[in-house]
Amino acid sequence: MPKAEVFSLKNEKVGEVELADEVFAAPLNRHLIWEAVNHYLAKGRAGTAKTKVRSEVAGSGRKLWKQKGTGRARVGEIRTPKWRGGGTVHGPQPRSYDYAFPKKKRRGALRSALSAKVTDGQIKIVDELALADHKTRNLIGVISTLGQEGKVLVVDLQGNQNLERASNNIPTVKHVTTLGLNIHDLLKYDQLVISKEAALHLQEVLKK
């Protein structure tokens, strides 16, 4: 198992942690990552688009004129899809865009993305993400001290309320728990800051 350096919130090296090769040194599988991102985006779609069919459009159902003898084209009712204001044929209806995606493939994509972060030097492991309070400026100071630039994804175990509240008002910083980590966020954010305990917990989950 390779060892990774562990830093304090003051960006001082305080130790090392052993990382599993199958999680943090996995081969890069671009197609698997692409599949996982597509599934994530599809699952998040609202699917609420809807148009009215002819039975739902306002208007009478009576025949506007007799079938023959007027010289005009025949028509059954004012709600016909052929007319402006009529019903829509084969329009969108509320639906779910979610589809089955194997758990093994989802975890495999996470392992591949995490390994790419390690290879590119875009992951920072800290001893603990214990903030004194939930003030936004304090978290901004921590991120700056750790030398993180651009968009930063902060990962910790559940229950860190100070971190969760402090990150809510920073557009370039997002906090997620190990259980809420997803492939989309890993690719969207440039840097990954994760606590030592969260890294070990994530490692145990993704090794399965």
Disulfide bonds with the S-S distance in Angstrom:
none
